[in-house]
Amino acid sequence: MSQLHTIRCVACEGGVPPLSETEVNQFLQEVRGWSVSSDAKWIYHVFKFKDHYETMAFVNAIAWISHQENHHPDLEVGYNHCKVSYQTHAIGGLSKNDFICAAKIDQLT
């Protein structure tokens, strides 16, 4: 079982390379149901819910996590679903922080 959800994000101001394809694939195995974009610069997951209330409760929980980690996802929110996408914008690709936050979000479901 992954322990990524127990680790804190480390600030990334750029100057480091994005994760390699091998590293992305290794981290991807540690998060449930997440996918990588075709350009390997994003990870994403679409979460489904019973209704709007559950969706918004989930979005608020993500807001708390992203504030605590100072690492913020892109969200696409609908009535009973939320697409969560992560990229480390400072490096134009994926970092370990993206997978840390994905693992923390997995703990919500």
Contacts in CASP RR format, 6 or more apart in sequence:
PFRMAT RR
TARGET T0000
AUTHOR 0000-0000-0000
METHOD contacts of the structure
MODEL  1
MSQLHTIRCVACEGGVPPLSETEVNQFLQEVRGWSVSSDAKWIYHVFKFK
DHYETMAFVNAIAWISHQENHHPDLEVGYNHCKVSYQTHAIGGLSKNDFI
CAAKIDQLT
2 30 0 8 1.000
2 31 0 8 1.000
2 103 0 8 1.000
4 27 0 8 1.000
4 30 0 8 1.000
4 31 0 8 1.000
4 99 0 8 1.000
4 100 0 8 1.000
4 102 0 8 1.000
4 103 0 8 1.000
4 104 0 8 1.000
5 100 0 8 1.000
5 103 0 8 1.000
5 104 0 8 1.000
5 106 0 8 1.000
5 107 0 8 1.000
7 100 0 8 1.000
8 69 0 8 1.000
8 100 0 8 1.000
9 69 0 8 1.000
9 70 0 8 1.000
9 71 0 8 1.000
9 97 0 8 1.000
9 100 0 8 1.000
9 101 0 8 1.000
10 96 0 8 1.000
10 97 0 8 1.000
11 70 0 8 1.000
12 88 0 8 1.000
12 90 0 8 1.000
12 91 0 8 1.000
12 95 0 8 1.000
12 97 0 8 1.000
13 90 0 8 1.000
14 90 0 8 1.000
14 91 0 8 1.000
15 90 0 8 1.000
15 91 0 8 1.000
16 91 0 8 1.000
16 95 0 8 1.000
17 91 0 8 1.000
18 41 0 8 1.000
18 88 0 8 1.000
18 91 0 8 1.000
18 92 0 8 1.000
18 93 0 8 1.000
18 94 0 8 1.000
18 95 0 8 1.000
19 27 0 8 1.000
19 93 0 8 1.000
19 94 0 8 1.000
19 95 0 8 1.000
19 96 0 8 1.000
21 40 0 8 1.000
24 36 0 8 1.000
24 40 0 8 1.000
24 43 0 8 1.000
24 94 0 8 1.000
25 36 0 8 1.000
27 94 0 8 1.000
27 96 0 8 1.000
27 99 0 8 1.000
28 34 0 8 1.000
28 35 0 8 1.000
28 36 0 8 1.000
28 43 0 8 1.000
28 99 0 8 1.000
30 99 0 8 1.000
30 103 0 8 1.000
31 43 0 8 1.000
31 45 0 8 1.000
31 99 0 8 1.000
31 102 0 8 1.000
31 103 0 8 1.000
31 106 0 8 1.000
32 106 0 8 1.000
33 45 0 8 1.000
34 43 0 8 1.000
34 44 0 8 1.000
34 45 0 8 1.000
34 102 0 8 1.000
35 43 0 8 1.000
35 44 0 8 1.000
35 45 0 8 1.000
36 42 0 8 1.000
36 43 0 8 1.000
36 94 0 8 1.000
37 43 0 8 1.000
37 44 0 8 1.000
40 93 0 8 1.000
40 94 0 8 1.000
41 87 0 8 1.000
41 92 0 8 1.000
41 93 0 8 1.000
41 94 0 8 1.000
42 85 0 8 1.000
42 86 0 8 1.000
42 87 0 8 1.000
42 93 0 8 1.000
42 94 0 8 1.000
43 85 0 8 1.000
43 86 0 8 1.000
43 87 0 8 1.000
43 94 0 8 1.000
43 98 0 8 1.000
43 99 0 8 1.000
43 102 0 8 1.000
44 83 0 8 1.000
44 84 0 8 1.000
44 85 0 8 1.000
44 86 0 8 1.000
45 83 0 8 1.000
45 84 0 8 1.000
45 102 0 8 1.000
45 105 0 8 1.000
46 81 0 8 1.000
46 82 0 8 1.000
46 83 0 8 1.000
46 84 0 8 1.000
47 58 0 8 1.000
47 81 0 8 1.000
47 82 0 8 1.000
47 83 0 8 1.000
47 84 0 8 1.000
47 109 0 8 1.000
48 80 0 8 1.000
48 81 0 8 1.000
49 55 0 8 1.000
49 58 0 8 1.000
49 80 0 8 1.000
49 81 0 8 1.000
49 82 0 8 1.000
50 80 0 8 1.000
51 79 0 8 1.000
51 80 0 8 1.000
52 78 0 8 1.000
52 79 0 8 1.000
52 80 0 8 1.000
54 80 0 8 1.000
55 77 0 8 1.000
55 78 0 8 1.000
55 79 0 8 1.000
55 80 0 8 1.000
55 81 0 8 1.000
55 82 0 8 1.000
56 77 0 8 1.000
58 82 0 8 1.000
58 108 0 8 1.000
58 109 0 8 1.000
59 75 0 8 1.000
59 77 0 8 1.000
59 82 0 8 1.000
61 108 0 8 1.000
62 73 0 8 1.000
62 75 0 8 1.000
62 82 0 8 1.000
62 84 0 8 1.000
62 105 0 8 1.000
62 108 0 8 1.000
65 101 0 8 1.000
65 104 0 8 1.000
65 105 0 8 1.000
66 72 0 8 1.000
66 73 0 8 1.000
66 101 0 8 1.000
69 97 0 8 1.000
69 100 0 8 1.000
69 101 0 8 1.000
69 104 0 8 1.000
71 86 0 8 1.000
71 88 0 8 1.000
71 97 0 8 1.000
71 98 0 8 1.000
71 100 0 8 1.000
71 101 0 8 1.000
73 84 0 8 1.000
73 85 0 8 1.000
73 86 0 8 1.000
73 101 0 8 1.000
74 84 0 8 1.000
74 85 0 8 1.000
74 86 0 8 1.000
74 87 0 8 1.000
75 82 0 8 1.000
75 83 0 8 1.000
75 84 0 8 1.000
75 85 0 8 1.000
76 82 0 8 1.000
76 83 0 8 1.000
76 85 0 8 1.000
84 102 0 8 1.000
84 105 0 8 1.000
86 94 0 8 1.000
86 97 0 8 1.000
86 98 0 8 1.000
86 99 0 8 1.000
86 101 0 8 1.000
86 102 0 8 1.000
87 93 0 8 1.000
87 94 0 8 1.000
87 98 0 8 1.000
88 94 0 8 1.000
88 95 0 8 1.000
88 97 0 8 1.000
88 98 0 8 1.000
END
